[in-house]
Amino acid sequence: MDVTNIANTATTMNEAFIQQASGTAVLKKALDISADNAMALIEAIPDNTAAQHLPSHLGQNINTTA
């Protein structure tokens, strides 16, 4: 068995591990950014308590001729 082949195989496996680890780290960072963006959108939803103060007859009919 050639020692060079063993070293090349070990180097190739190490490079694959490093690529996989860096890809996982990038994916985790992208997911964290997406979660932060989603929370910002949820927090940006306006409070609809003003709609609760409307008269009770509003919103009961739909104008289908318009």
C-alpha positions as CSV (number, residue, x, y, z in Angstrom):
1,M,0.0,0.0,0.0
2,D,1.3,3.4,-1.0
3,V,1.7,6.0,1.8
4,T,1.1,8.8,-0.7
5,N,-2.4,7.4,-1.6
6,I,-3.3,7.2,2.1
7,A,-2.1,10.8,2.6
8,N,-4.1,12.0,-0.4
9,T,-7.2,10.2,0.8
10,A,-6.9,11.8,4.2
11,T,-6.4,15.2,2.7
12,T,-9.4,14.8,0.4
13,M,-11.5,13.7,3.3
14,N,-10.4,16.6,5.4
15,E,-11.2,19.1,2.6
16,A,-14.6,17.6,2.2
17,F,-15.2,17.9,6.0
18,I,-14.2,21.5,5.9
19,Q,-16.4,22.3,3.0
20,Q,-19.4,20.6,4.7
21,A,-18.8,22.5,7.9
22,S,-18.5,25.8,6.2
23,G,-21.6,25.1,4.2
24,T,-23.5,24.2,7.3
25,A,-22.3,27.4,9.0
26,V,-23.5,29.5,6.1
27,L,-26.8,27.8,6.0
28,K,-27.3,28.4,9.8
29,K,-26.4,32.1,9.3
30,A,-28.9,32.3,6.5
31,L,-31.6,30.7,8.6
32,D,-30.9,33.1,11.5
33,I,-31.2,36.1,9.2
34,S,-34.5,34.7,7.8
35,A,-35.8,34.3,11.3
36,D,-34.8,37.8,12.3
37,N,-36.5,39.1,9.1
38,A,-39.7,37.2,9.9
39,M,-39.8,38.5,13.4
40,A,-39.3,42.1,12.1
41,L,-42.3,41.6,9.7
42,I,-44.5,40.1,12.5
43,E,-43.6,43.1,14.8
44,A,-44.4,45.5,11.9
45,I,-48.0,44.4,11.7
46,P,-50.1,47.3,12.9
47,D,-52.3,46.9,15.9
48,N,-55.9,46.5,14.9
49,T,-57.6,47.7,18.1
50,A,-58.9,50.8,16.2
51,A,-61.0,48.5,14.1
52,Q,-62.8,47.2,17.2
53,H,-64.2,50.7,17.9
54,L,-66.3,50.8,14.7
55,P,-70.0,50.7,14.8
56,S,-71.6,47.3,14.9
57,H,-73.5,47.8,11.6
58,L,-70.3,48.2,9.6
59,G,-68.9,45.2,7.8
60,Q,-72.2,43.3,7.6
61,N,-73.0,43.9,4.0
62,I,-71.2,43.5,0.7
63,N,-71.9,45.7,-2.3
64,T,-72.1,43.3,-5.2
65,T,-73.2,45.9,-7.8
66,A,-70.1,48.1,-7.6
